[in-house]
Each structure stands twice: as structure tokens, then as C-alpha cells.
């Protein structure tokens, strides 16, 4: 197996004494993904990936701050989801700092802030006085442009792979039902700058119908194909949307709820519950999308099977062996 050299320039860029680098175990000469196809994980700051993505165990703080450069040198990890953007907007300068750490042929998936996509806040304690309240900034054009789109576009440049509007599960009546939701989505998207790599992800199968799909088709926006218990199987979603110029796949969650998955899978260092059905469906979607010359951005979460880099290794092996 070919060994990769150490990453030059790390010590001059970061002040830490020890900086994350790739483990030799991850340095296999994997084939390159096809042109126009980027695969990666949801975030990169997981100490449990020692020996899988990183050479040893580092704190999540150190990985969040300095691990992206090592992550991006892994031969299979050509993209990453920037999950923190869902909880608070990311300034342009921080996007730019991310972009400077990765190769040119690397792509970021950037979520919209939840203030933009949450119609009513849950009663979770983290929302404080807003818990249970209607969100006055739901689908705000000003928020979308100034705190999400503009910083990502200016900071990441051509390394921006996808801008994702992820709508959390909600009671359909809160967003006006399928038709009302589709109309609200249309009003926002039609006012956004043209040519954005935009995708929409919903977590309610009740909203996944003709009104929603027609709006996306009319506006040239992709539906994010998501593996999540609240949505139809990913193969069924793909059958409904057909080929898209930008195919976005997110393999998120196999269990009933997020908290149960975290308890079962931490520290995310091994595959626990292999999902062969979703794996096969994703590979088939890749093949059909490549036939249609679609660009593909795929992001895998630790909560899918237990360890997202190992899920990607299995996907890669089956993709190239078939």
C-alpha cells in the first residue's frame, strides 16, 4: 500500500504542539471518486475516529479547530457537512479559513441556520424564552442572504458544494400544510440569487408530495435525498424526483431518534447497525445520477450505522466492486 506523506505547513498555520494527521491505516490507495462526485461526513471533530481518519486520539476541540486539514487528506473524504451552521450563522472569515485548509477539489455542504427553517421552536431548554414559540424569522429573505448565503459564497468560493435548507420535523399545520409550505418555500427561493447550489431537505413525509416537488422543479432546486425515519425510503424519494442536476444525498439516521443513536453508537469508532438496504440504494442512485451527468454531493452521519468514515469505506468498496 502506498503511504502518504505528512502534511506540510501545519505547524506554521496552527499554534498547537501536536496537530492531527492521517493514520497509516487510512492511507490505502483507494481509487478516486468519479469527476463531479464528492463524498464525506457530517462534521469532522470526533475523537473516536482515531486510527480511522486521524493518527491518534485528539480532543474534539482540537479536531474542530485543526482537524479539517488532516480530514481532507483522506482519499475517500472529498466533502464535509458543516453542521455547526444549523445552530448559529458562520461568519465569512471562518468559511474562508475552512476553505484554506482543504484541496481545490473539495466541497462543503453548508446548512441554513435553524432560525430560517424552524417554523415553531420546540420546547427544548436550549431555546430559552423562545421554547414553544412561533419563529418570526421563518423563511426570512434577509436572514437567508445576509447570514447564510453571502458568507458561504464569499468565504468558500468554488469549494461550496451545496447550500442546504434543512427543515426539522414539525406538525404540518404549523407550516400551512403541504400547499402552504410549498407556497412559502416558493416565495423565498424565487427571491434568492440565481445559480446557487441549493437543495431542500424535509423531515415530514406528509410534506413530500406534488406541491413540494412541483415548486422545486419549477425553480430548479434539488430535493435532498435523506435517509431518516421520518421520510420515505431513499429509493422511493429518488423515484419521485428523478434525475437532478445536483444530486444531494444525506445518510443521517437509522434508529427512531437521535438521542438513542448517540447513546448506542458513541464514540463512533465502529459500525454497529449496518443498513444494507440504504447502502445499496445510495450506490444505485450514484450510478444513475452519474449516467445523467449530475453532480453528486453525499454526506454520511455517524448516526447512520455507527461510524460514518467506515460507512463510506463500505460504500466505496461496493461501488467499485460491483
C-alpha positions in Angstrom: 0.0 0.0 0.0 1.2 3.5 -0.8 1.9 5.7 2.1 1.0 9.3 2.1 3.5 11.9 3.3 2.9 14.2 6.2 1.0 17.5 5.6 3.4 20.3 5.0 2.9 23.7 6.7 0.7 22.6 9.6 2.9 23.9 12.3 3.1 27.3 10.7 -0.6 27.5 10.4 -1.7 26.3 13.8 -0.2 27.0 17.2 -0.9 23.6 18.8 2.1 21.4 19.6 0.6 18.3 18.1 -1.7 18.5 15.1 -4.0 15.8 13.7 -2.7 13.9 10.7 -3.8 10.8 8.9 -3.3 7.4 10.3 -1.4 4.9 8.2 -4.4 2.7 8.3 -6.3 5.3 6.2 -3.6 5.7 3.6 -4.7 2.9 1.2 -4.6 3.7 -2.5 -8.3 3.9 -3.0 -9.5 4.8 -6.5 -10.6 8.4 -6.9 -14.3 9.1 -6.9 -15.6 9.9 -10.4 -15.4 13.5 -11.5 -18.2 15.6 -10.2 -18.8 13.4 -7.2 -18.0 14.4 -3.6 -18.5 12.2 -0.6 -17.8 13.0 3.1 -19.2 13.1 6.6 -21.3 15.3 8.8 -18.6 17.3 10.6 -15.1 16.0 11.4 -14.4 16.6 15.1 -14.8 13.1 16.6 -12.1 11.7 18.8 -13.4 8.1 18.2 -12.1 8.4 14.6 -8.5 7.8 15.9 -6.9 5.2 13.7 -9.6 5.6 11.1 -9.3 9.3 10.0 -6.7 10.6 12.4 -3.4 9.2 13.5 -4.2 9.2 17.2 -6.9 10.4 19.7 -7.3 14.2 19.9 -9.9 16.2 21.8 -13.0 17.3 20.0 -11.9 20.9 20.5 -8.6 20.3 18.8 -10.2 18.4 15.9 -12.8 21.1 15.4 -10.1 23.7 15.3 -7.3 21.9 13.5 -8.5 18.6 12.2 -10.1 19.6 8.9 -6.7 19.7 7.0 -6.0 16.0 8.0 -9.6 15.0 7.3 -9.4 16.4 3.8 -6.3 14.4 3.0 -8.1 11.1 3.5 -8.5 9.7 0.0 -12.3 9.0 0.3 -13.3 12.2 2.2 -13.8 14.8 -0.5 -16.6 16.7 1.1 -17.9 17.6 4.6 -21.1 18.9 6.1 -20.6 22.0 8.3 -23.2 21.1 10.9 -22.5 24.0 13.2 -24.1 26.4 10.8 -27.5 25.0 11.7 -27.2 26.3 15.3 -25.6 29.7 14.6 -24.5 31.5 11.4 -20.9 31.1 10.4 -19.0 34.4 9.5 -17.5 34.7 6.1 -13.9 34.8 7.6 -14.5 31.4 9.2 -15.7 29.9 6.0 -12.6 31.3 4.3 -10.4 29.7 7.0 -12.1 26.3 6.3 -11.5 26.7 2.6 -7.8 27.4 3.1 -7.3 24.1 4.8 -8.6 21.8 2.1 -7.6 20.9 -1.5 -9.1 22.7 -4.5 -11.3 19.7 -5.4 -13.1 19.6 -2.1 -16.6 20.6 -1.3 -18.6 21.9 1.7 -22.2 21.4 2.4 -23.5 24.3 4.5 -26.8 24.2 6.3 -29.0 27.2 6.8 -29.4 28.4 10.3 -32.4 26.8 12.1 -33.8 30.3 12.7 -34.5 30.3 9.0 -36.1 26.8 8.7 -37.9 26.3 12.1 -41.5 27.5 12.0 -42.0 26.9 15.7 -39.3 26.2 18.2 -39.5 23.0 20.2 -39.8 23.1 24.0 -36.1 22.1 24.3 -34.4 24.0 27.1 -31.7 25.4 24.7 -34.3 27.7 23.1 -34.8 29.5 26.4 -37.6 32.1 26.2 -38.3 31.1 22.6 -39.1 27.5 23.5 -42.5 26.6 22.1 -42.9 29.9 20.3 -43.6 30.7 16.7 -40.4 31.9 14.9 -40.8 35.3 13.4 -37.7 34.8 11.2 -39.0 31.6 9.5 -38.0 31.8 5.8 -36.8 35.4 6.2 -35.1 36.6 2.9 -32.8 39.0 4.8 -31.6 36.2 7.2 -31.1 33.8 4.3 -29.0 36.2 2.3 -27.0 38.0 4.9 -26.3 35.3 7.5 -26.2 32.1 5.3 -25.8 32.6 1.6 -23.5 35.6 1.3 -20.9 34.4 3.9 -20.8 30.9 2.5 -20.5 32.0 -1.1 -17.8 34.7 -0.4 -15.9 32.6 2.0 -15.8 29.2 0.3 -15.9 30.2 -3.3 -15.8 27.3 -5.7 -15.4 24.9 -2.8 -19.1 25.5 -1.9 -20.8 22.3 -2.9 -24.3 22.7 -1.5 -26.4 25.2 0.4 -28.9 23.1 2.3 -32.3 24.3 3.6 -32.9 21.6 6.2 -36.4 21.7 7.7 -36.7 19.9 11.1 -39.7 17.6 11.7 -42.8 19.7 12.6 -46.5 19.4 12.7 -47.6 20.0 9.1 -50.3 22.5 10.2 -47.6 24.8 11.7 -46.3 25.4 8.1 -49.7 25.6 6.5 -49.9 22.0 5.4 -48.4 20.7 2.1 -49.7 23.5 -0.1 -48.9 26.3 2.4 -45.4 25.0 3.0 -44.8 24.8 -0.8 -46.0 28.3 -1.3 -43.8 29.7 1.5 -40.8 27.9 0.1 -41.5 29.2 -3.4 -41.7 32.8 -2.1 -38.3 32.6 -0.5 -36.4 30.7 -3.2 -37.6 32.8 -6.1 -36.1 35.9 -4.4 -32.7 34.3 -3.9 -29.7 35.0 -6.2 -29.7 32.7 -9.3 -27.3 29.8 -9.8 -26.9 28.7 -6.2 -26.2 25.0 -5.5 -29.3 24.9 -3.5 -31.1 21.9 -2.0 -34.1 21.4 0.3 -34.4 18.7 2.9 -37.6 17.9 4.7 -38.2 15.6 7.6 -42.0 15.1 7.2 -43.3 12.6 4.7 -46.7 14.5 4.8 -45.0 17.4 3.0 -43.3 15.2 0.4 -45.9 15.5 -2.3 -46.7 17.1 -5.6 -47.0 20.6 -4.3 -43.5 20.5 -2.9 -42.0 18.6 -5.8 -43.5 21.0 -8.4 -42.1 24.0 -6.6 -38.6 22.5 -6.6 -38.8 21.5 -10.3 -40.2 24.9 -11.3 -37.3 26.7 -9.5 -34.6 24.3 -10.5 -33.8 23.4 -6.9 -32.8 19.9 -5.7 -34.6 17.7 -3.1 -32.0 16.4 -0.7 -32.4 12.6 -0.6 -32.3 11.8 3.1 -32.2 8.5 5.0 -34.2 9.4 8.0 -37.0 7.5 9.9 -39.4 10.4 9.3 -39.1 10.2 5.5 -39.9 7.5 2.9 -37.0 5.2 1.9 -34.4 7.0 -0.2 -35.1 4.9 -3.3 -38.7 6.0 -3.1 -37.7 9.6 -2.9 -35.4 9.2 -5.9 -38.1 7.6 -7.9 -40.3 10.7 -7.2 -37.8 13.4 -8.0 -35.9 11.7 -10.9 -32.6 13.0 -12.1 -31.5 16.3 -10.8 -28.5 18.5 -12.0 -27.3 18.4 -8.4 -27.9 15.1 -6.5 -27.7 15.6 -2.8 -27.7 12.5 -0.6 -27.6 12.6 3.2 -27.5 9.3 5.1 -28.5 10.6 8.5 -30.2 8.3 10.9 -31.3 4.6 11.0 -32.8 4.5 14.5 -36.0 6.0 15.8 -34.4 9.0 17.4 -31.2 11.0 17.6 -30.6 10.6 21.3 -30.9 6.8 21.2 -28.5 6.6 18.3 -25.9 8.7 20.2 -26.1 6.5 23.2 -25.8 3.4 21.2 -23.0 4.5 18.8 -20.6 6.7 20.8 -17.7 7.1 20.4 -18.5 6.4 16.8 -15.5 4.2 16.2 -17.1 1.1 14.6 -20.1 0.0 12.6 -22.8 -1.2 14.9 -26.0 -1.5 12.8 -25.2 -1.9 9.1 -28.0 -0.7 6.9 -27.5 -2.8 3.7 -30.7 -1.6 2.1 -29.8 2.1 2.3 -26.2 1.3 1.2 -27.4 -0.4 -1.9 -29.9 2.3 -2.7 -27.3 5.0 -2.4 -24.9 3.2 -4.8 -27.7 2.8 -7.3 -28.6 6.5 -7.0 -24.9 7.3 -7.6 -24.8 5.2 -10.7 -28.0 6.6 -12.2 -27.0 10.1 -11.4 -23.6 9.7 -13.0 -25.3 8.3 -16.1 -27.3 11.6 -16.2 -24.1 13.7 -15.8 -25.4 15.0 -12.4 -23.1 16.4 -9.9 -23.3 14.5 -6.6 -22.7 15.6 -3.0 -23.1 12.8 -0.4 -22.8 13.3 3.3 -22.9 10.4 5.9 -23.6 10.8 9.6 -22.3 8.7 12.4 -25.9 8.0 13.4 -26.5 6.1 10.2 -24.5 3.0 11.1 -22.2 3.9 14.0 -19.1 5.4 12.2 -19.5 7.5 9.1 -16.0 7.1 7.7 -16.4 3.3 7.9 -19.8 3.6 6.3 -18.1 5.5 3.4 -15.4 2.8 3.1 -18.2 0.1 2.7 -19.9 2.3 0.2 -16.7 2.8 -1.8 -15.8 -0.9 -1.8 -19.2 -2.0 -3.0 -19.4 0.9 -5.6 -16.1 -0.2 -7.2 -16.5 -3.9 -6.9 -20.0 -4.0 -8.5 
